[in-house]
Amino acid sequence: MPKFNSISISGYHIQEAGADAVLELAFTLADGIQYCRTGLEAGLKIDEFAPRLSFFWGIGMNFFLEIAKLRAGRRLWAALLTEKFSPKNPKSLMLRCHSQTSGWSLTEQDPYNNIIRTSIEAMAAVFGGTQSLHTNSFDEALGLPTQFSARIARNTQIILQEESGIPKVADPWAGSYMMESLTMELYEKAYQVIEEVEALGGMTKAVAEGMPKLRIEECAARRQARIDNGKETIVGVNKYKLATETRVDVLEIDNSAVRAGQIARIEKMKKDRNSHQADACLEALTKCAETKEGNLLELSIAAARARCTLGEISDALEKVFGRHVATDRMVSGAYKSEYGSNAEIDEVMAKIDEFMKQEGRRPRILIAKVGQDGHDRGGKIIATGFADMGFDVDIGPLFATPKEAAQQAIDADVHVVGISTLAAGHKTLVPELIKELKEMGRPDILVVCGGVIPPQDYQFLFDAGVADVFGPGKCGTSFHILCL
């Protein structure tokens, strides 16, 4: 399969989780090294698969740094492959990449500014030499993109490709003292982090120990503190704010109708399929995972053709492999030390002291992620910041059901459940959580929400029993919750 793209090695989610350019570069390439070792352990030669590896970068608002990151990435990947695997085919040294503009940099406030942000990020990716590009829509901090916003995002790419002339020049920043110096600085700093990972035994062992996760979360907490105290400007959020926000139309999706339709489709498919064939395919997957004899990809394709669902295929493999559970060690002190001391912090901590005198213990909050929502940067920053202020904080696992989150809240005896939602499930999952708390005899536990929630949905959540909603960029969250 000479043109099979075996894997896209992603740094996008690493940046979105809070990593700076050095950490994104280092951890992504360290992942790539681990994948190469896995291929060699499976009996492949490096030149049989390395030429088809590809990478996926996130592109943020630091224009020059993002260009340098792509340039440093290509140079560093070639050096690492040469150093560790000695490939014979020069194509094995190539770093082919896709890039996507940042979702995290998009703001709910004054959202038309996001068109400019995405244009700057897209230009950085093109200057950096990306092979393909995804541009985000300006309204994605409010909800799902509309046709109007998606057309602007698409045309941003087309204008860069067909009007700007930038793609006609290979590496146009080559030779600039500033750019070459910045590229080399990123190269050297990322290489140092990769050496740390290698000293731990490679990326798999580093992830198991939680090292990359803690580094990323500390980086995210410190940056959020700089934004919250005004040291880093976000136009429309902490500087040059509008007196009155203009309402922007967002795409409305009836989650309940979509869910009911999907369930009906799956039930019909299971009824119509050859159940004996489907069961045999799933058993073959489990056996291959146990014995390590056969090809899991081939068997997965066969199972899909037999109309097995993705969930069934995953469950068949989970019987042998188990399920990864992330360690929930929390970064301590990073937010508060970066934010510094001021009247707002003092007011929150005084309110906590007042609460402790009344209740005999600290305020306790569960940060919960429910449904198919893997974006946890916001939740982790809230957890770190609240802990630094003096809250007792529990962190729920990703992909919890409302019932599981309610049970964890009751077991931990929290005062508040904070739902972090970025996957458009708030109108379905949050009312379910509130219902579960009531049925379990704890209607007194407050529920608050934060994340990507269209402003027109706020009243729906209030009517469902949510105590408050905190959209992107809303400051003073901890004080508001203490007042509640």
VENGITA-V993051 format. One record per residue. N is the residue number from 1. SS is DSSP state (2 for helix, 1 for strand, 0 for the rest). PHI is phi in radians with two decimals (* if undefined). OMEGA is omega in whole degrees, -180 to 180 (NA if undefined). Layout:
# VENGITA-V993051
n=<N N>
ss=<SS SS>
phi=<PHI PHI>
omega=<OMEGA OMEGA>
This chain:
# VENGITA-V993051
n=<1 2 3 4 5 6 7 8 9 10 11 12 13 14 15 16 17 18 19 20 21 22 23 24 25 26 27 28 29 30 31 32 33 34 35 36 37 38 39 40 41 42 43 44 45 46 47 48 49 50 51 52 53 54 55 56 57 58 59 60 61 62 63 64 65 66 67 68 69 70 71 72 73 74 75 76 77 78 79 80 81 82 83 84 85 86 87 88 89 90 91 92 93 94 95 96 97 98 99 100 101 102 103 104 105 106 107 108 109 110 111 112 113 114 115 116 117 118 119 120 121 122 123 124 125 126 127 128 129 130 131 132 133 134 135 136 137 138 139 140 141 142 143 144 145 146 147 148 149 150 151 152 153 154 155 156 157 158 159 160 161 162 163 164 165 166 167 168 169 170 171 172 173 174 175 176 177 178 179 180 181 182 183 184 185 186 187 188 189 190 191 192 193 194 195 196 197 198 199 200 201 202 203 204 205 206 207 208 209 210 211 212 213 214 215 216 217 218 219 220 221 222 223 224 225 226 227 228 229 230 231 232 233 234 235 236 237 238 239 240 241 242 243 244 245 246 247 248 249 250 251 252 253 254 255 256 257 258 259 260 261 262 263 264 265 266 267 268 269 270 271 272 273 274 275 276 277 278 279 280 281 282 283 284 285 286 287 288 289 290 291 292 293 294 295 296 297 298 299 300 301 302 303 304 305 306 307 308 309 310 311 312 313 314 315 316 317 318 319 320 321 322 323 324 325 326 327 328 329 330 331 332 333 334 335 336 337 338 339 340 341 342 343 344 345 346 347 348 349 350 351 352 353 354 355 356 357 358 359 360 361 362 363 364 365 366 367 368 369 370 371 372 373 374 375 376 377 378 379 380 381 382 383 384 385 386 387 388 389 390 391 392 393 394 395 396 397 398 399 400 401 402 403 404 405 406 407 408 409 410 411 412 413 414 415 416 417 418 419 420 421 422 423 424 425 426 427 428 429 430 431 432 433 434 435 436 437 438 439 440 441 442 443 444 445 446 447 448 449 450 451 452 453 454 455 456 457 458 459 460 461 462 463 464 465 466 467 468 469 470 471 472 473 474 475 476 477 478 479 480 481 482 483 484>
ss=<0 0 0 0 0 0 0 1 1 1 0 2 2 2 2 2 0 0 0 0 2 2 2 2 2 2 2 2 2 2 2 2 2 2 2 2 2 2 2 2 2 0 0 0 0 2 2 2 2 2 2 2 0 1 1 1 1 1 1 0 0 0 2 2 2 2 2 2 2 2 2 2 2 2 2 2 2 2 2 2 2 2 2 2 2 0 0 0 0 2 2 2 2 0 0 1 1 1 1 1 1 0 0 0 0 0 0 0 0 0 0 0 2 2 2 2 2 2 2 2 2 2 2 2 2 2 2 2 0 0 0 1 1 1 0 0 0 0 0 0 0 0 0 1 0 0 2 2 2 2 2 2 2 2 2 2 2 2 2 2 2 2 0 0 0 2 2 2 0 0 0 0 0 0 0 0 2 2 2 2 2 2 2 2 2 2 2 2 2 2 2 2 2 2 2 2 2 2 2 0 0 0 2 2 2 2 2 2 2 0 2 2 2 2 2 2 2 2 2 2 2 2 2 2 2 2 2 2 0 0 0 0 0 0 1 0 0 0 1 0 0 0 0 0 0 0 0 0 0 0 1 0 0 0 2 2 2 2 2 2 2 2 2 2 2 2 2 2 2 2 2 2 0 0 2 2 2 2 2 2 2 2 2 2 2 2 2 2 2 2 2 0 0 0 0 2 2 2 2 2 2 2 2 2 2 0 0 0 0 2 2 2 2 2 2 2 2 2 2 2 2 0 0 0 0 0 0 0 0 0 0 0 0 2 2 2 2 2 2 0 0 0 2 2 2 2 2 2 2 2 2 2 2 2 2 2 2 2 2 0 0 0 0 1 1 1 1 1 0 1 0 0 0 0 0 0 2 2 2 2 2 2 2 2 2 2 2 2 2 0 0 1 1 1 1 0 0 0 0 1 0 2 2 2 2 2 2 2 2 2 2 0 0 0 0 1 1 1 1 1 1 0 0 0 0 2 2 2 2 2 2 2 2 2 2 2 2 2 2 0 0 0 0 0 0 1 1 1 1 1 1 0 0 0 2 2 2 2 2 2 2 2 2 2 0 0 0 1 1 1 1 0 0 0 0 0 2 2 2 2 2 2 2 0>
phi=<* -1.15 -1.98 -1.36 -1.55 -1.21 -2.82 -1.84 -1.57 -1.69 -1.94 -1.03 -1.16 -1.21 -1.15 -1.07 -1.33 2.23 -1.19 -1.43 -1.09 -1.13 -1.19 -1.06 -1.08 -1.16 -1.22 -1.17 -1.21 -1.13 -1.03 -1.04 -1.07 -1.13 -1.10 -1.09 -1.10 -1.12 -1.10 -1.14 -1.13 -1.41 1.77 -1.48 -1.68 -0.98 -1.31 -1.43 -2.34 -1.05 -1.09 -1.78 -1.20 -2.38 -2.18 -2.42 -1.83 -1.55 -2.13 -1.71 -1.54 -1.46 -0.94 -1.17 -1.12 -1.21 -1.08 -1.12 -1.10 -1.13 -1.16 -1.15 -1.06 -1.11 -1.15 -1.24 -1.09 -1.07 -1.16 -1.17 -1.11 -1.14 -1.16 -1.78 -2.27 0.82 -1.18 -1.64 -1.51 -1.05 -1.18 -1.16 -1.54 -1.31 -1.91 -1.50 -2.49 -1.89 -2.30 -2.35 -1.12 -1.19 -1.49 -1.13 -1.30 -1.27 -2.01 -1.25 -1.31 0.78 -1.15 -1.16 -1.06 -1.15 -1.09 -1.21 -1.03 -1.10 -1.12 -1.11 -1.13 -1.10 -1.12 -1.08 -1.10 -1.20 -1.04 -1.33 1.68 -1.12 -1.47 -2.56 -2.59 -2.08 -1.91 -1.35 -1.46 -1.21 -1.76 -1.31 -1.48 -1.83 3.07 -1.30 -1.11 -1.60 -1.08 -1.10 -1.25 -1.16 -1.15 -1.11 -1.08 -1.11 -1.19 -1.02 -1.15 -1.09 -1.15 -1.09 -1.33 -1.96 -2.03 -1.35 1.43 -1.05 -1.19 -1.39 -2.04 -1.36 0.85 -1.14 -1.57 -1.03 1.65 -1.18 -1.02 -1.01 -1.22 -1.15 -1.14 -1.15 -1.05 -1.19 -1.09 -1.12 -0.96 -1.19 -1.19 -1.15 -1.07 -1.07 -1.16 -1.08 -1.10 -1.09 -1.09 -1.09 -1.16 -1.43 1.87 1.83 -1.18 -1.05 -1.23 -1.11 -1.12 -1.05 -1.43 1.51 -1.10 -1.07 -1.04 -1.17 -1.08 -1.14 -1.18 -1.13 -1.06 -1.13 -1.12 -1.15 -1.17 -1.09 -1.10 -1.16 -1.26 -1.14 -1.62 1.54 -1.20 -1.94 -1.48 -2.13 -1.07 1.59 -1.90 -2.06 -2.81 0.96 -1.36 -1.30 -1.20 -2.39 -1.36 -1.47 -1.26 -1.99 -1.18 -2.16 -1.28 -1.67 -2.13 -1.46 -1.03 -1.11 -1.18 -1.11 -1.08 -1.10 -1.15 -1.14 -1.09 -1.09 -1.10 -1.14 -1.09 -1.14 -1.07 -1.14 -1.21 -1.50 -1.35 -1.40 -1.15 -1.14 -1.13 -1.08 -1.09 -1.14 -1.12 -1.19 -1.12 -1.14 -1.10 -1.07 -1.13 -1.11 -1.12 -1.25 -1.59 1.07 -1.94 1.98 -2.22 -1.11 -1.14 -1.05 -1.22 -1.17 -1.12 -1.09 -1.15 -1.13 -1.19 -1.48 1.22 -1.32 -1.40 -1.04 -1.10 -1.16 -1.12 -1.11 -1.09 -1.10 -1.39 -1.11 -0.97 -1.79 -1.46 1.32 -2.20 -1.18 -2.12 -1.22 -1.35 -1.87 -1.28 -1.90 -1.16 -2.11 1.51 -1.15 -1.14 -1.15 -1.16 -1.32 -1.17 1.52 -1.68 -2.74 -1.12 -1.15 -1.10 -1.07 -1.16 -1.11 -1.22 -1.17 -1.14 -1.15 -1.06 -1.10 -1.08 -1.10 -1.15 -1.37 -1.78 1.44 -2.77 -1.27 -1.10 -2.15 -2.26 -1.80 -1.59 -2.03 -2.09 -2.07 1.40 -1.50 -2.27 -1.67 -1.55 -2.08 -1.03 -1.06 -1.09 -1.20 -1.15 -1.05 -1.05 -1.13 -1.10 -1.13 -1.09 -1.14 -1.36 2.14 -1.25 -1.51 -2.17 -1.93 -2.03 -1.42 -1.31 -1.15 1.14 -1.29 -1.47 -0.97 -1.14 -1.11 -1.15 -1.10 -1.13 -1.11 -1.08 -1.24 -1.07 -1.51 0.93 -1.45 -1.53 -2.43 -1.91 -1.81 -1.61 -1.70 -2.25 -2.30 -2.26 1.10 -1.81 -1.14 -1.32 -1.78 -1.38 -1.17 -1.03 -1.12 -1.10 -1.08 -1.08 -1.12 -1.08 -1.14 -1.17 -1.54 1.48 -2.24 -1.21 -1.32 -1.25 -1.23 -2.14 -2.14 -2.24 -2.55 2.20 -1.53 -2.28 -0.98 -0.93 -1.24 -1.61 -1.02 -1.10 -1.00 -1.21 -1.07 -1.12 -1.38 1.99 -1.25 -1.36 -2.84 -2.19 -2.07 -1.34 -0.98 1.50 -1.36 -1.66 1.28 -1.03 -1.10 -1.17 -1.06 -1.16 -1.10 -1.14 -1.07>
omega=<-171 -179 178 176 -170 -176 169 -175 -165 167 -176 -178 179 176 -179 178 175 -178 171 -175 -179 -178 178 -180 -175 -175 178 180 175 173 180 178 180 178 178 179 179 177 179 179 179 176 178 171 -173 -178 179 -178 -176 180 -178 173 176 -175 -175 -177 166 -179 -178 -170 178 -166 -176 -178 -179 175 -179 -179 179 180 180 -180 180 -178 -177 178 179 180 -179 179 179 -176 -170 -171 177 180 177 -178 -180 178 177 -178 -177 172 176 -174 167 178 176 178 -172 170 -178 -177 180 -177 173 -179 178 -166 179 172 -178 176 180 179 -179 179 179 -179 179 179 178 180 -180 176 -179 175 178 179 177 -168 171 176 -179 176 -173 -174 -174 171 179 -177 179 -176 172 176 180 -178 179 179 177 179 179 -177 174 178 -176 180 176 -176 -168 179 -170 -176 -177 -176 -178 -178 178 176 -175 -180 -179 178 175 -179 -180 -175 179 179 180 178 -179 178 178 179 -175 -179 178 179 178 179 178 177 176 179 -180 180 177 -180 180 -172 180 180 178 178 180 179 178 -176 -179 -178 -179 178 -179 -177 176 179 180 -178 -180 -180 179 177 179 177 -177 180 174 179 176 -175 167 -174 -180 -179 179 178 -179 -177 175 175 179 180 176 180 180 178 177 -178 179 177 176 -176 -177 180 179 -179 -180 179 179 179 180 179 -178 180 179 -180 -180 179 -175 -175 174 -173 179 178 -180 180 180 178 -180 177 179 177 -180 -180 179 178 -180 -171 -174 176 -177 -175 -176 -180 179 -179 177 177 178 179 178 179 175 177 169 180 177 178 179 179 179 -180 179 179 -179 177 -178 -172 -173 -178 180 175 -178 173 -175 171 -173 175 -177 172 -175 -177 -175 -179 179 -179 -177 -178 173 -174 -178 178 -179 -180 179 -177 175 178 178 177 178 179 -178 178 -179 -171 -179 177 -180 171 -176 -177 171 173 -171 172 -178 180 -176 -176 -177 -178 -174 -180 -178 -180 -179 178 177 -180 -179 -179 -180 179 179 179 179 173 162 -171 170 -180 178 179 172 172 178 170 176 180 179 179 179 -180 179 179 -179 180 -179 -180 -179 174 -173 166 176 -180 174 -173 180 -175 172 179 -170 -176 178 -169 -177 175 178 179 180 178 -180 179 179 -178 178 175 179 177 -179 180 180 174 175 -177 173 178 -178 -178 179 -179 -180 177 -176 -176 176 -179 177 179 180 177 178 -177 178 179 -178 179 179 176 -180 -176 176 -175 -175 -179 179 -179 178 178 177 NA>
